[in-house]
Amino acid sequence: MRTFAILLVLLLVTLPAAAQPAAPPATSFDQLMTAVQAVTTFSRARLYAQVEDYQHALADYSQVIALAPDGALAYLERGDTQIQLNDLSAALADFNRYIELLPMSPEGYQVRGKLYVRQRNLDAALVDFNQALAVDPAYAPAYLERGLLYRVTGDPDAALTDYDQYTSLQPEDAEGYFRRADLYLALDNLPAVVDDLSQAIIYRPDASVLYLIRGYAETQLEQYPEGATDYYQWIKMNRQNTFDEDVLQNGERIRIRMSFGALFRVPFTVEAGQKINMVAVTADGRSDPLIVILDPNGIPLIANDDVSDSDLSAAILNYQAPVTGQYTAVIGHARGGWDGPVIVALLLENQKQIRLWPPDSLAG
């Protein structure tokens, strides 16, 4: 009953709009029936939107507005539906109407600002985000969106200030930490990236991309086991198929076919002290292979995503094996691509057996 009453307040600012000018005045019962029909139709529109049936949602929101043309919430949600149908002009008209009806609601300026960003009208977007915060300085979503606007327009200090404000207002929302980590990554502040992504993971442990990016930052900081653990978590969380390969011998290479969610396990035997060199090379440039080396107990040791910013191939070079046993290379993919052939090659080097000079016959 409380939900029903709230919807009536939000939808029906003034009610008997469905009556024709020549019709007799609506009775209280008529008004109640119109309200019930509007709320019922509004609830059905939301259900359609939830299952992404946007055409039926649009039709129902429009019916609600016909019943109650001054019901603000229907314009807001119909505008969101228009965006899903890529009718940005109609969405803008609905958001404008919502703001006319509720000029002191920060949400109207917020959603219209986001629409302006999508239309690349960044000046208008900034005006709306500022207005949302002028109406309500504690309206957290506007800080998040204005921070992103500052980020893409090249004002990292202002973006950082807004992200800080957002996380202070919404300390349990992973999105704020993720956005700020993205900014720190651009600023090459890798310890801050790790800290913020660690916070984000507390609240969104199911978001695999957080582990991928934190793994990259940890690897760049030479925190190799931590980075390998995060990269391995990314692969496992996106796994759809697992392929077990034969033992790879020293000096051999194999060809695998990468696909989305594929996880390849490639065992190989190493003696303690040997140097491990393993590469996973994309054969046609369409895959972004990722290597994680597991020790004989299955514990991640070291990982690599890209050889360089311009090369999607992965490589682990001159890594000294801590113990003797059968290791496993786990080959998955990062976000750069996952459809195409990948060549995996292994070369082990034993430093004790390498003698360049003098030869044995001259060694004293």
ChimeraX attribute file (.defattr): number of C-alpha atoms within 10 A of each C-alpha:
attribute: neighborCount
match mode: 1-to-1
recipient: residues
	/A:1	5
	/A:2	7
	/A:3	7
	/A:4	13
	/A:5	11
	/A:6	12
	/A:7	19
	/A:8	18
	/A:9	13
	/A:10	14
	/A:11	25
	/A:12	25
	/A:13	14
	/A:14	11
	/A:15	20
	/A:16	19
	/A:17	17
	/A:18	14
	/A:19	14
	/A:20	9
	/A:21	8
	/A:22	6
	/A:23	7
	/A:24	8
	/A:25	12
	/A:26	15
	/A:27	10
	/A:28	10
	/A:29	9
	/A:30	13
	/A:31	17
	/A:32	15
	/A:33	12
	/A:34	21
	/A:35	22
	/A:36	15
	/A:37	15
	/A:38	27
	/A:39	22
	/A:40	15
	/A:41	20
	/A:42	24
	/A:43	18
	/A:44	16
	/A:45	27
	/A:46	22
	/A:47	15
	/A:48	18
	/A:49	20
	/A:50	11
	/A:51	9
	/A:52	13
	/A:53	15
	/A:54	22
	/A:55	15
	/A:56	17
	/A:57	26
	/A:58	22
	/A:59	15
	/A:60	23
	/A:61	26
	/A:62	19
	/A:63	18
	/A:64	28
	/A:65	23
	/A:66	14
	/A:67	23
	/A:68	22
	/A:69	21
	/A:70	21
	/A:71	26
	/A:72	24
	/A:73	25
	/A:74	27
	/A:75	26
	/A:76	24
	/A:77	22
	/A:78	27
	/A:79	29
	/A:80	24
	/A:81	26
	/A:82	20
	/A:83	18
	/A:84	16
	/A:85	14
	/A:86	11
	/A:87	13
	/A:88	19
	/A:89	14
	/A:90	17
	/A:91	25
	/A:92	21
	/A:93	15
	/A:94	24
	/A:95	28
	/A:96	19
	/A:97	20
	/A:98	25
	/A:99	20
	/A:100	14
	/A:101	17
	/A:102	15
	/A:103	15
	/A:104	15
	/A:105	17
	/A:106	24
	/A:107	24
	/A:108	26
	/A:109	27
	/A:110	26
	/A:111	24
	/A:112	25
	/A:113	29
	/A:114	22
	/A:115	23
	/A:116	19
	/A:117	17
	/A:118	13
	/A:119	13
	/A:120	11
	/A:121	13
	/A:122	18
	/A:123	12
	/A:124	17
	/A:125	25
	/A:126	22
	/A:127	13
	/A:128	24
	/A:129	27
	/A:130	20
	/A:131	20
	/A:132	27
	/A:133	20
	/A:134	13
	/A:135	15
	/A:136	15
	/A:137	13
	/A:138	15
	/A:139	18
	/A:140	20
	/A:141	20
	/A:142	28
	/A:143	27
	/A:144	23
	/A:145	24
	/A:146	24
	/A:147	29
	/A:148	23
	/A:149	22
	/A:150	19
	/A:151	20
	/A:152	11
	/A:153	11
	/A:154	11
	/A:155	13
	/A:156	19
	/A:157	13
	/A:158	16
	/A:159	25
	/A:160	21
	/A:161	14
	/A:162	23
	/A:163	27
	/A:164	19
	/A:165	18
	/A:166	25
	/A:167	19
	/A:168	12
	/A:169	16
	/A:170	15
	/A:171	16
	/A:172	15
	/A:173	16
	/A:174	22
	/A:175	19
	/A:176	29
	/A:177	26
	/A:178	22
	/A:179	23
	/A:180	27
	/A:181	28
	/A:182	20
	/A:183	23
	/A:184	19
	/A:185	17
	/A:186	13
	/A:187	12
	/A:188	12
	/A:189	14
	/A:190	20
	/A:191	16
	/A:192	18
	/A:193	27
	/A:194	23
	/A:195	13
	/A:196	22
	/A:197	27
	/A:198	20
	/A:199	19
	/A:200	24
	/A:201	19
	/A:202	12
	/A:203	15
	/A:204	16
	/A:205	13
	/A:206	11
	/A:207	14
	/A:208	18
	/A:209	20
	/A:210	24
	/A:211	27
	/A:212	22
	/A:213	23
	/A:214	25
	/A:215	29
	/A:216	25
	/A:217	23
	/A:218	22
	/A:219	22
	/A:220	14
	/A:221	13
	/A:222	12
	/A:223	15
	/A:224	19
	/A:225	20
	/A:226	20
	/A:227	28
	/A:228	27
	/A:229	22
	/A:230	26
	/A:231	33
	/A:232	26
	/A:233	19
	/A:234	22
	/A:235	24
	/A:236	17
	/A:237	14
	/A:238	17
	/A:239	16
	/A:240	12
	/A:241	11
	/A:242	14
	/A:243	13
	/A:244	11
	/A:245	12
	/A:246	11
	/A:247	15
	/A:248	19
	/A:249	15
	/A:250	17
	/A:251	11
	/A:252	11
	/A:253	16
	/A:254	14
	/A:255	14
	/A:256	18
	/A:257	15
	/A:258	23
	/A:259	17
	/A:260	18
	/A:261	18
	/A:262	20
	/A:263	22
	/A:264	22
	/A:265	20
	/A:266	19
	/A:267	20
	/A:268	17
	/A:269	15
	/A:270	24
	/A:271	18
	/A:272	12
	/A:273	16
	/A:274	19
	/A:275	20
	/A:276	20
	/A:277	18
	/A:278	23
	/A:279	22
	/A:280	29
	/A:281	24
	/A:282	26
	/A:283	15
	/A:284	10
	/A:285	17
	/A:286	16
	/A:287	26
	/A:288	25
	/A:289	30
	/A:290	27
	/A:291	29
	/A:292	28
	/A:293	28
	/A:294	23
	/A:295	19
	/A:296	17
	/A:297	10
	/A:298	11
	/A:299	16
	/A:300	25
	/A:301	19
	/A:302	24
	/A:303	29
	/A:304	25
	/A:305	27
	/A:306	21
	/A:307	15
	/A:308	10
	/A:309	7
	/A:310	7
	/A:311	13
	/A:312	23
	/A:313	24
	/A:314	25
	/A:315	23
	/A:316	20
	/A:317	14
	/A:318	14
	/A:319	17
	/A:320	18
	/A:321	18
	/A:322	14
	/A:323	14
	/A:324	14
	/A:325	15
	/A:326	16
	/A:327	24
	/A:328	23
	/A:329	23
	/A:330	24
	/A:331	25
	/A:332	30
	/A:333	29
	/A:334	23
	/A:335	13
	/A:336	14
	/A:337	17
	/A:338	22
	/A:339	18
	/A:340	18
	/A:341	19
	/A:342	25
	/A:343	16
	/A:344	23
	/A:345	19
	/A:346	19
	/A:347	17
	/A:348	21
	/A:349	18
	/A:350	14
	/A:351	11
	/A:352	8
	/A:353	7
	/A:354	8
	/A:355	9
	/A:356	7
	/A:357	8
	/A:358	9
	/A:359	8
	/A:360	9
	/A:361	6
	/A:362	7
	/A:363	7
	/A:364	5
